[in-house]
Amino acid sequence: MTELSVPTLQFTDFLVFGACAAIFLCNWLLRRQKTYFLCFGASYAVCAAMAVWFVDFGYYGSIWSPFGWSLAGATFWIGLRLFDGRPAVTAPMLGLFLLPTATHLLLTLAGGGPAAVNAGSTIAYAVHEAAAAAYVFRNSPARSPLRQLVAWALLAIALVICLPLLPLPEPSIRLSVIAIFIVDHITSILLTTAILALEAERAHAAVERMARTDALTGALNRQGLAAEAVGLTEAGIIVADLDHFKAINDRFGHAAGDAVLRDFAARAAALLPEGGHLARLGGEEFGIVLPGRDHHATTYLAERLRRAVGSLPVPWKASSIPITVSIGVAMLKAGEDLTESLERADKALYDAKSAGRNRVRVA
């Protein structure tokens, strides 16, 4: 039965690898800019070819065997790095990619016997896979079970391929080879599912960011600001409104007005302390929430913002657009809703406008 099960598992391994390759390649065809899908698909395509070509699972008798499996592992690791937005390859990675094949070649040239060559190639390939697992462990966010699942799956591959090297009786050696097939099945399914789930998680986060972000300026919108302010007990509140913005649109055009809004948001963001939040409340009005900041710190930042905006015109085509801003300041009190403090800051802003603009008023 054991003799019959190995060819069967080899065929099912081919089917699993081929299915995973097809899934990733179809995703790449739909979104060509996501090169990591191509890498994952190519990796599993190589695995599928290796599953058909080599019947010596657990024994790397030919130099093409460690070369093929390390090529598959290398391509998968490159896909992980591209998925993370990192450079595809580093110098240490190149060394690890070549390690299994180089080990096989050097041991063969040194006159090593089949057992020694196999052991060296196996351990080198296990180191290669363990290094990929270490990369994922090291670069996983604090609470990311999906990333942890990817790392553990890669580590399982590194461990299971070493089982046939253990001093076991012949029946157990055969069972360890079968274990390699089974782990191949399970880890391939886990890796494919986890990566697709991570992609869906990333897409969901992007949609969520879009729902909470102003498309023109990149600042938060009202909903985003409210979400960031949940649970705040004390904070400084700033409401700023660009002076004579309608006149800018009338004189220079709406494209120039958009440029002014983006420029203002950039200047405000540059002054924002750690933990602060900037939002476009609507039109040319912006809000800033400064958690934990007192009255003096908030007023000081508001004055810095007013000077930063008024000191430098916004470049526009062959001319420049002078801008100023009026600002209202209020404090979010314990137990108070953000809307209430924004309204008080808005009333202070109205006082600044009535007093002649380009000034700060405190509620």
N, C-alpha and C positions, 0 to 999 in steps of 0.2 A: 504493500500500500504506500510506504514511504517513497519507493522508487517512482511510483505513478504520480504521487502528489507533487513532486518537484517540477516536472514539465507542465502540469496543470497550473501550478502557482506562477510559473514563468509566463505562461500565456495570459493569466489574469493580471500579472504585473504589467505586461505590455498593454493590456486594455485600460488599466487605471492610468498609467503614464500617458497613453495616447489621449484619453478623455481629458486629463488635466491640461495637456498641451493644447487641445482643441478649444477648451474654455478660455484659456489665456489669449490664444491667438485671435479668437473671435472678438474678445474685448479690445485687443490692439487694432484690429481692422475697423472697429467702430470708432476708436479714438486714437488715431495714429500718433498724436503728440505724446501719448503716454507710453514711452519706450520701454518702461519696466514691464509692461504686459508682454511685449515682444521677447524680452529676456526670460521671463518666467516660462513662456510658451516654448521658446527654443530649448531651455533647460530640460523640460519634460519630453520634448521631441527627441533629444539625445538619449534620455533615459529609456524611452520606448524602443529606440533602435538598439541600445545596448541590451535590453531585456531579450530581444530576439536573437541578436548576434552571439552573445556569450551565454553559454550554459554552465559556466564554472563560477556560479555565485558563491562567494565566500573563498574563492581561490583565484588570484590574479596571475594566471599563468602566462598571459601575453602582455606585452608592453602597452598594447592598445586598450587593454582593460582599465588600468589605472588612469591612462590618458583620457578615455571616454568619460569615466565617472567623475574625475576631477574637473573636466570641461563642463559637465552638467552642473556640478556644484558651484563652480566659478561663475557660470552664467547666472545661476539663481542668486548668488551673493551680489553680483553686479546689479541685478534687478532690485534687490532690497535697498541698496545704496541709492539708486535712482529714485525709488519710491520715497526715500527719506529726503530727496533733494540734495544729495551729496555727490561729489565726484565719483565716477564709476569705479575707478581703480586707484589704489595706492601702491607704493613700492612694496611694503610687506605683503600685501595681497598677491602681487605677482609672484613673489617667492613661494607663497603657500600654494598657488595654482600649479606651479611647476614641481612642487615637492614630491607628489606621488610618482610621477613619471620619471623624474630624475633619480629618485631612490631606487626604483625598479632597474633603471639603466645602469646605475653605478654598482649595484649589488651583482647584477649579471656580469658586467665587465670584470668585477673583482673575483669572479669564479664562485659566487655563492650558489648553493644548491637551491632547488625549487622551493623547499620549505622556507629557507631564509629570505629568498626573493619575495615570496608571497607575504611573509610576516612583515618585512620592511615596507612593502607597498601598501599593505592593509593599514598599518599603524600611521603611515604618512597620510593616507587618505582620511583616516579618522581624525588626525590633527587638523586637516583642512576643514572638515565638517564642523569640528568643535570650535574652530576659530570663527566660522560664520555664526554659530550659535552664540559665542561670546560677544560678537558685534551686536547682535539683536538684544541680548541681555543688557549690555552696556548702554545702548541708545534707546531703551524703552522708557516712555513716560512712567511716572510713579505708579499710576493706577491704570494699567493697560493690560487686561487679561489676554486680549487677542495677541498682543506682541509677545507676551510670555509664552503663549501657546506655540507661536512660531519658533521661538528659541528652544523650547523643550523638544519640539518635533525634530529640529536639526540635531540637537544633542543626542536624541534617541538613535538617529541614524549613525552618528559617530560611535556610539557604544555597541550597537548590535552587530556592526560589521566586524567587530573584534572577537565576537563569540567563538567562531571556528578556530581561533588561535589558542583557546584555552586547552589545557591537557585533559580532554574528555574522552571517554570511550567512543568507538566508531558510531554506534546508534545515536549518541547524544550530539556528535558532530553533525550528523545528517539533520537532526532536529534543529540545531542552531542555524543551519543553512535555510531551513524552512522558515525559521523565525525572521531571517533577513527579509524574505519575501513578504511575510505578514506585516512587519514594521514598514516596509516600503508601501504597501497598500494603505495602511492606516495614516502614516505621516503625509503621504501625497494628498489624501483627502483632507486631512487637517490643515495642511499648508495652503491648499487651494481655497478652502472655505474661509480660513482666517484672513488671507490676503484680500479676498473679495469683500469680506465683512469690514476690514479696515478701510478699503476703498469707499464702501457705502457710508461708513462712519465719517470719513473725511468729506464726502459730498454733502452729508447732512449738516456737518459743522459749517461748511461754506454757505449753504442755503440759510442757515441760522444767522451767520454773520451778515449776509446780505439783507435779511429782514430787519436787522438792528443797526444797519449802517447807512449813512447818507451816500448815495452813489457818486455825487459830484465831488465832495470834499474828502471823503474817507472818514469823516468824523461819525460818531454815533448819531442816531436819530432819537426822537423822543422816547420811543419804546426801548431802545438800547440803553439810554441814560437811566430810565426808570428801573431797568433790570439790574444795572450796575449799582444802583443806589439802594437796592433791597437790603434791609437790615441795618442801614446806617443810623446811628443815633445822633452824631454831631458832625457837621461838615460846613465848610465855607461854600457859598453859592454865588456865582457870578453870571450875570446876563449881559451880553454885549450886543450892540446893534450898530452896524456900519452907517455912518452919517451920509445923507444925501445919495443913497444908493440908486434911487430911481433916476436921478440926474446922470449918474454914471452910465446906466443902461441907455438912457435917451441920447447921450452924447457919443458914447463909444460903441454901443451895441450890446446885445445880450451875451455874446461870446466874451466880450471884455468883462462884463459883470460876473460871468462864471469864473474868469481868471482871477478876479479880485476876491471872490469867495474862497477859491482854493488857496490863494496866497495868504489870506487872513487865517484860514484853518491851519496852514503850515506854521505861521508865526506863533499862533496860540499853542499849538502842539509842542513847539520847541521850548516854550516857557513852562509847560506843564510839569509839575513835580511828580515823582514816582507815586503811583496810586491815584493820581488825578484823572478825571474823565472830561472829555470835550465832546459836545454834541451840537449839531445844527438843529435848532428848534423850529425853524421854518423861515423861508425867505432869506433875509440878511441878518437874522437873529441867531445868536449862539449862546449856549449855556455851558458853564464849567462847574463841576462838583469836585470839591477838595476835601476828601475824608480826613477827619482829625485836625483840620486846620482851624485856628481861631480867627477872631475878627481882624486882628492886626495883620496876620500872615495873608489872609484873603484880600484885604484892602491893598496891601503892598503888591501882591501879584497883579491885581486889577490895574494898578497904576503903571506897573512895568509893561503890561500888555498895551495899555493906551499909548505909552511912549513908543513902544516897538512898532506899533501900527502907523502912528503919525509921523515917525521920523524918516520913513523911506517910502517913496511912491512905488506903485506896482508897474513894472515895465510892460508895455503893450505895443507891439509892432514898432513903429518908428517913434512912438511917444511914450509917455508915462502917465500914470493915473494917480494923483494925490488922494490919499484916503485918511479918514480919521474915524474914531469909534467912540461911542458913548456907552458907559458901563454902569450897571447897578449891582450893588453888593448886599447880600443878606446872609443870615446864618440859619442853617437847619438845626432846629432845637430837638431835644430828646422827645420822642413820641409824636413829632410833627411829620406830616406827609410831605414828600418832596414837592408836590404841586403847590402847596401853601408857601413854602420858602421861595420857589420860583416866582410866584405871583408877587411876593414882597420885593424881590430883587427887580422884577419888571417895573414895579411902581417907582423904585429908586432910579431905574433907567429912564423912565418918563420924566422924572425931575431933572436928570442930567440933560435930556433933550431940551426941556423947557428953559433951562438955565443957559443955553447957548451951544450945546453939543461939545464933543471932544473933552469930556470930563468924567470923573467918577463920583457917584453919589452912593451913600450907604443908607440902607433902610433902618 
